[in-house]
Amino acid sequence: MSMTPRDRVLCALQHEEPDRVPVVLGVSNATGIKMKPYQGIKHLAGIDAPDRYLYDWPELGTAEVDERTLQRLHSDVRGVLDLEPDAVRKRNKARPEHADCIDSWGSGQREVGPGDWYPGVHPLADAESVEEIERYSHWPDMSDPSRIAHVRSQARRLANEKQFAVMATPWLLFPFERAHAMQGMDKFLINMALRPDFARALLEKIAGYCKGLMGRFLDECGEYIDIIKIGDDLGTQERLMISPKMYRALLKPVHEDFIRFIRARTQAKVFFHSDGDVEPLIDDFIEIGVDILNPVQTSAGSMSNLPGLKRRYGKNIVFCGGIDTNRVLPLGSPAEVREEVRRVLDIMSPGGGYMLGAVHTIMNDVPPENVLAMVDAAVEFGPHGA
């Protein structure tokens, strides 16, 4: 019997087998689509819809996918997102062409090529002491009402329709990634090794501001959502960015406290995004309360061992993602994409606990034909890759 998209997602989250694998695509930067492939998908599908950007943030480059395209993509989730404050968005829209895009934290993106933006403004790049953290004068105002003025009505409408799973995706670089934004990745990693007290203080300071926004966000919509997305990128193609020992000493307590904070405000499942080979930390994620791990980067080290992941962790955590964006989606043929979907479903779908998606955002090098091949195969092959 056919299920509603929401029922399909909830079934998978309960480690039961739905009528087909749920598709999670187009509802956050971690599960999103860049503008070029989005435009191509609309063209192939004959959909006339405006080009808008997720979070009203062109420099991020991720499309705000319209409803008709979400339906064509068979996406079983819909997103509820916050915004940067009105004043910040207006300032960035009015700035000179090619000028740095500065966010509400004082960090920002720099244009590295025509239309290509990369984190390059780090306001605490030289900081090495707790006193310098406290002297910083541009910490964000998380009480600005324009951040979340719309989320309650949007979430309530989606919940009342009872059609799609509702995934809340507030734009929060979580403490580790935000520390990179504030200091630069290399500098903060050095500080973690040489100045752990400073690193801990910066992580906790950032977490406090993140909780300030998350608390207000969940006060507005926590009762209406099914999934809440958080995350910190911790892995590379070959290994973790920091050792398990360092993670457990400096960052795990911050993550655990944050998840505890979330669980006090919503029954939603906790969706944790972390790129790269994070297999050595999956037990830690389960211990601190992560329900869903994304993106299952199958090109990265131990994360390529899907049978091992399913066997060892599949009863205790839901996997979301798994369709390779390193080779298969950008370079494969539609037929190869279909076979990869079949392979992943054969491994990950039995017993539930799996939601299909691309490994991170669909980037500009992915042909739109391959995106449609991926989602159509997910529907065609049903609960398994049969």
C-alpha positions in Angstrom: 0.0 0.0 0.0 1.3 3.5 -0.9 2.3 5.7 2.0 2.4 9.4 2.3 5.8 11.0 2.1 5.7 11.8 5.8 4.6 8.3 6.8 7.4 6.9 4.6 10.1 9.0 6.4 8.7 8.2 9.9 8.7 4.5 9.0 12.3 4.6 8.0 13.2 6.5 11.2 11.6 3.8 13.2 13.9 1.2 11.5 11.0 -0.3 9.6 10.7 -0.8 5.9 8.5 1.7 4.0 6.9 1.2 0.6 10.1 2.7 -0.9 13.2 4.4 0.4 12.5 8.0 1.4 14.3 10.6 -0.6 15.8 13.6 1.2 16.7 16.3 -1.4 16.5 20.0 -1.7 15.6 21.2 1.8 18.9 22.4 3.3 22.4 23.3 2.3 23.5 19.8 3.3 20.8 18.2 1.2 20.5 20.9 -1.5 21.1 21.6 -5.1 23.3 24.3 -6.6 21.7 26.7 -9.0 23.1 25.3 -12.3 21.7 21.7 -11.9 18.5 23.1 -10.4 18.0 25.1 -13.6 18.8 22.1 -15.7 16.3 19.9 -13.8 13.5 22.6 -14.3 14.3 22.7 -18.0 14.1 18.9 -18.4 10.9 18.7 -16.4 9.3 21.7 -18.2 8.9 23.6 -14.9 8.6 27.4 -15.0 9.7 28.6 -11.6 11.9 31.6 -10.5 15.5 31.1 -9.5 15.7 31.8 -5.8 18.5 31.1 -3.3 18.3 29.1 -0.1 18.3 31.4 2.9 18.1 34.4 0.5 21.8 34.0 0.2 23.2 34.1 -3.4 26.8 33.7 -2.4 26.0 30.3 -0.8 24.9 29.3 -4.3 22.3 26.7 -3.2 18.9 26.9 -4.9 15.6 27.3 -3.0 13.8 24.5 -4.8 10.2 25.3 -5.8 7.4 22.9 -4.9 6.8 21.5 -8.4 10.5 20.6 -8.7 10.5 19.0 -5.2 7.6 16.9 -6.3 9.4 15.9 -9.5 12.4 15.0 -7.4 10.2 12.7 -5.2 11.5 14.5 -2.2 9.7 13.3 0.9 10.7 16.2 3.2 10.0 19.9 3.3 12.2 22.4 5.0 11.7 25.2 7.5 14.6 27.7 7.5 15.6 30.8 9.4 17.2 33.9 7.8 20.0 36.2 8.6 18.7 39.5 10.1 17.0 41.9 7.7 19.7 44.5 8.2 22.5 42.0 7.3 20.8 40.8 4.1 20.0 44.4 3.0 23.6 45.4 3.7 25.0 42.6 1.6 22.6 43.2 -1.3 23.6 46.9 -1.3 27.4 46.3 -1.1 29.7 47.0 -4.1 30.0 44.3 -6.7 32.6 41.6 -5.8 33.0 43.0 -2.3 33.2 40.5 0.6 29.9 39.1 1.9 29.9 39.5 5.7 27.5 37.6 7.9 26.0 38.5 11.3 29.0 37.0 13.1 31.5 39.3 11.3 33.0 36.4 9.3 32.4 36.1 5.6 33.0 34.9 2.1 35.3 36.3 -0.5 34.9 36.0 -4.3 37.6 33.6 -5.6 36.3 33.5 -9.2 33.3 34.9 -11.1 30.3 34.0 -9.0 32.3 31.6 -6.8 32.6 32.4 -3.1 34.7 30.9 -0.4 35.1 31.5 3.3 37.9 34.1 3.5 37.1 36.7 6.2 38.1 35.5 9.7 37.7 38.3 12.3 39.5 36.4 15.1 42.3 35.1 12.9 45.0 36.4 15.3 43.3 35.6 18.6 45.0 33.3 21.0 43.6 34.2 24.4 40.3 34.0 26.2 40.5 37.8 26.7 40.6 38.4 23.0 37.4 36.3 22.6 35.7 38.4 25.2 36.8 41.7 23.6 35.4 40.8 20.2 32.6 43.3 19.6 30.6 41.7 16.7 29.0 38.7 18.2 25.6 38.2 16.6 22.2 39.4 17.9 20.3 36.1 18.1 17.2 37.9 19.4 16.6 39.8 16.1 13.0 38.9 15.3 13.5 39.0 11.6 15.5 35.7 11.8 12.5 33.6 12.7 9.4 35.7 12.1 8.1 33.3 9.4 9.0 29.9 10.8 6.0 29.2 13.1 3.3 29.7 10.4 5.4 27.8 7.8 6.0 24.8 10.1 2.4 24.7 11.4 1.0 24.7 7.8 3.3 21.8 6.8 2.4 19.9 9.9 -1.3 20.4 9.5 -1.1 19.2 5.9 0.3 15.9 7.2 1.8 15.2 3.8 5.6 15.7 4.1 8.1 15.2 6.8 9.1 18.6 8.2 12.8 19.1 8.5 14.0 22.3 10.3 17.3 23.5 9.0 18.3 26.7 10.8 21.5 28.1 9.2 24.0 27.5 12.0 27.6 26.8 11.4 28.0 24.7 14.5 30.9 25.3 17.0 33.7 23.6 15.1 32.9 25.0 11.7 32.0 28.4 13.1 35.4 28.5 14.9 37.0 27.9 11.4 34.9 30.8 10.1 36.1 33.0 12.9 39.8 32.0 12.9 40.5 30.1 9.7 40.7 26.4 9.7 44.5 26.0 10.0 44.7 28.6 12.8 41.9 27.0 14.9 43.3 23.5 14.5 46.7 24.7 15.7 45.0 26.3 18.7 43.2 23.1 19.5 46.5 21.4 19.7 48.6 24.1 21.4 46.0 26.2 23.3 43.2 23.8 24.3 41.9 26.2 26.9 41.5 28.9 24.3 39.9 26.5 21.8 37.4 25.2 24.5 36.5 28.8 25.4 35.8 29.7 21.8 33.8 26.6 21.1 31.7 27.2 24.2 31.2 30.9 23.4 30.0 30.0 19.9 27.7 27.3 21.2 26.1 29.8 23.6 25.1 32.0 20.6 24.0 29.0 18.6 21.8 27.9 21.5 20.4 31.4 21.7 19.1 31.1 18.1 18.1 27.4 18.4 16.1 28.0 21.5 14.1 30.8 19.9 13.7 28.8 16.7 12.4 25.8 18.5 10.1 27.9 20.7 8.4 28.9 17.5 8.3 25.6 15.6 9.5 22.7 17.8 6.1 21.1 18.2 5.6 21.0 14.4 8.8 19.5 13.1 9.9 15.9 12.6 13.6 16.4 12.1 16.1 19.0 13.3 19.3 19.4 11.3 22.6 20.2 13.0 26.2 19.2 12.2 29.9 19.9 12.2 32.2 18.7 9.4 34.8 16.5 11.1 36.2 14.3 8.4 38.4 14.3 5.2 38.6 11.9 2.4 41.1 9.7 4.3 40.6 10.3 8.0 39.2 12.6 10.8 40.3 16.2 10.9 41.1 15.8 14.6 41.8 12.7 16.6 39.1 10.8 18.5 40.8 11.8 21.7 40.7 15.5 20.8 37.1 15.2 19.7 36.1 13.6 23.0 38.1 16.1 25.1 37.1 19.4 23.4 34.1 19.0 21.0 32.0 16.0 22.1 30.9 17.7 25.4 29.7 20.8 23.3 27.8 18.5 20.9 26.3 16.5 23.8 25.1 19.6 25.6 23.6 21.0 22.4 21.7 17.9 21.7 20.4 17.8 25.2 19.3 21.4 24.8 17.4 20.5 21.6 15.7 17.5 23.1 14.3 19.6 25.9 12.5 21.7 23.3 11.3 19.2 20.6 10.5 15.6 20.0 12.1 15.9 16.5 14.8 13.5 15.5 18.3 14.9 15.5 19.9 14.9 12.1 23.7 15.3 12.3 25.7 16.3 9.2 29.4 15.5 9.0 31.4 15.1 5.8 34.3 12.7 5.3 35.4 9.6 7.1 33.8 9.9 10.5 33.3 6.2 11.1 35.6 6.2 14.2 33.1 8.6 15.9 29.8 6.9 15.0 29.6 5.3 18.4 30.2 8.7 20.0 27.4 10.2 17.9 25.0 7.5 19.0 26.0 8.0 22.6 25.2 11.7 22.6 21.8 11.3 21.0 22.3 11.6 17.2 19.4 9.8 15.4 20.3 10.4 11.8 23.8 10.6 10.3 24.3 12.4 7.0 25.8 12.3 4.3 27.5 8.8 4.5 30.4 9.9 2.2 31.0 6.7 0.4 34.2 8.0 -1.3 35.8 8.6 2.1 37.8 5.9 3.9 35.8 3.6 6.1 32.5 5.2 5.0 32.9 3.3 1.8 32.2 0.0 3.6 28.4 0.2 3.5 27.9 -3.4 4.6 30.1 -2.8 7.6 28.3 0.4 8.5 24.9 -1.2 8.2 25.9 -4.3 10.2 27.7 -2.5 13.0 25.5 0.6 13.5 22.3 0.2 11.5 20.1 -0.8 14.4 21.1 2.3 16.4 21.3 5.1 13.9 19.6 6.1 10.6 21.8 6.7 7.6 20.9 9.5 5.2 22.7 10.1 1.9 25.1 7.6 0.4 24.9 8.4 -3.4 28.4 9.4 -4.4 29.0 13.0 -5.5 32.7 12.4 -6.0 32.5 10.2 -9.2 29.2 8.6 -9.8 26.8 11.6 -9.9 29.2 14.1 -11.7 30.9 11.7 -14.1 28.7 8.6 -14.4 26.0 8.0 -17.0 22.4 7.9 -16.0 22.6 4.1 -16.3 25.6 4.0 -13.9 23.7 6.3 -11.4 20.8 3.8 -11.5 23.0 0.9 -10.8 24.7 2.8 -7.9 21.3 3.5 -6.4 20.4 -0.2 -6.8 23.6 -1.2 -5.1 23.2 1.2 -2.1 19.6 0.2 -1.6 20.5 -3.5 -1.6 22.8 -2.8 1.3 21.2 -0.1 3.3 17.4 -0.4 2.9 16.7 -3.9 4.5 15.2 -3.4 7.9 14.6 0.3 7.4 16.9 3.0 8.9 18.0 4.5 5.6 16.9 7.6 3.6 18.4 8.2 0.2 20.2 11.4 -0.8 23.3 12.6 -2.5 26.5 12.9 -0.6 26.2 16.6 0.4 24.8 19.3 -1.9 24.3 18.5 -5.6 27.2 20.6 -7.1 27.4 22.4 -10.4 29.3 19.6 -12.0 26.4 17.2 -11.7 24.3 16.8 -14.9 20.6 17.3 -14.2 19.9 14.0 -16.0 21.9 12.2 -13.3 19.9 13.8 -10.5 16.6 12.6 -12.1 18.1 9.2 -12.7 18.9 8.9 -9.0 15.5 9.9 -7.7 13.6 7.9 -10.4 15.6 4.8 -9.5 14.8 5.3 -5.9 11.1 5.2 -6.7 11.4 2.4 -9.2 13.4 0.0 -7.1 11.1 0.3 -4.1 12.3 -0.6 -0.6 15.3 -2.5 -1.9 17.3 -2.5 -5.1 15.1 -5.3 -6.5 
